[in-house]
């Protein structure tokens, strides 16, 4: 997940601070298409046991991406675990301001 977030930061640096505009795998696919990531296994959470994907789809990606914002603009969620990735309702979150929280109580996609 940290590799994905790092790729998102580099993408933003290359695009005047803007993150990929589409939510979900549409935005994350830009990282692969643009050469920011070339190993699709990074889209699988090690805890889930998901088999490495041959293509990136909503079903093969273990993370939620919220696109369309600018890097460092407020503190909004950019990337997070899908609910259920971790035991006991825990998740990892990366924010637009560059901060992150790990192993926190799960939040819904709408918060």
RAGIDA-V664891 format. One record per pair of residues at least 24 apart in sequence whose C-alpha atoms are under 10 Angstrom apart, sorted by sequence separation. I is the first residue (numbers start at 1). J is the second residue. D is the distance in whole Angstrom. If there is no record, write none. Layout:
BEGIN
I:J:D
I:J:D
END
This chain:
BEGIN
4:28:8
7:31:7
11:35:10
32:56:9
71:95:9
72:96:5
73:97:6
74:98:10
75:99:8
82:106:9
83:107:8
7:32:9
11:36:7
71:96:5
72:97:4
73:98:10
75:100:10
81:106:9
82:107:9
83:108:7
10:36:8
29:55:10
70:96:7
71:97:6
72:98:6
80:106:10
81:107:9
82:108:9
83:109:8
4:31:8
9:36:10
29:56:7
69:96:8
70:97:9
71:98:8
72:99:9
80:107:9
82:109:8
7:35:9
8:36:8
28:56:9
29:57:9
81:109:10
7:36:6
8:37:10
28:57:10
63:92:10
64:93:10
65:94:10
66:95:10
80:109:9
6:36:9
7:37:7
26:56:9
63:93:10
66:96:10
6:37:10
25:56:7
26:57:9
4:36:9
25:57:6
26:58:9
77:109:9
3:36:10
4:37:8
24:57:9
25:58:6
28:61:9
3:37:8
24:58:7
25:59:10
77:111:9
25:60:9
28:63:10
50:85:10
76:111:9
25:61:7
28:64:9
45:81:8
48:84:9
49:85:9
24:61:9
28:65:7
44:81:10
45:82:9
48:85:6
4:42:7
25:63:9
27:65:7
28:66:9
47:85:7
48:86:7
3:42:7
4:43:8
24:63:8
25:64:8
26:65:9
27:66:8
28:67:9
46:85:9
47:86:7
48:87:10
2:42:9
3:43:9
24:64:6
25:65:7
27:67:6
45:85:7
46:86:10
47:87:9
1:42:7
23:64:8
24:65:5
25:66:10
26:67:9
27:68:9
44:85:10
45:86:9
1:43:7
23:65:6
24:66:6
25:67:10
1:44:8
22:65:9
23:66:5
24:67:7
66:109:9
1:45:7
22:66:7
23:67:5
65:109:10
1:46:10
20:65:10
21:66:8
22:67:5
23:68:7
64:109:8
20:66:9
21:67:5
22:68:6
19:66:9
20:67:6
21:68:4
22:69:10
19:67:6
20:68:6
21:69:7
18:67:9
19:68:6
20:69:8
21:70:9
18:68:7
19:69:6
20:70:9
18:69:6
19:70:6
28:79:10
17:69:9
18:70:4
19:71:6
17:70:5
18:71:6
16:70:9
17:71:5
18:72:10
15:70:10
16:71:9
17:72:8
18:73:10
23:78:9
24:79:9
17:73:9
12:69:10
12:70:7
13:71:8
4:63:10
8:67:10
12:71:6
19:78:9
5:65:10
11:71:10
12:72:10
1:62:9
4:65:10
9:70:10
1:63:8
9:71:7
8:71:9
9:72:10
8:78:9
8:79:9
5:78:8
5:79:7
4:79:9
5:80:10
2:79:10
19:96:9
1:79:8
1:80:8
1:81:8
9:96:9
5:93:10
8:96:10
5:94:7
9:98:8
2:92:10
5:95:9
1:92:9
2:93:10
5:96:10
1:93:9
2:94:8
6:98:10
1:94:9
5:98:9
5:100:10
2:100:10
END
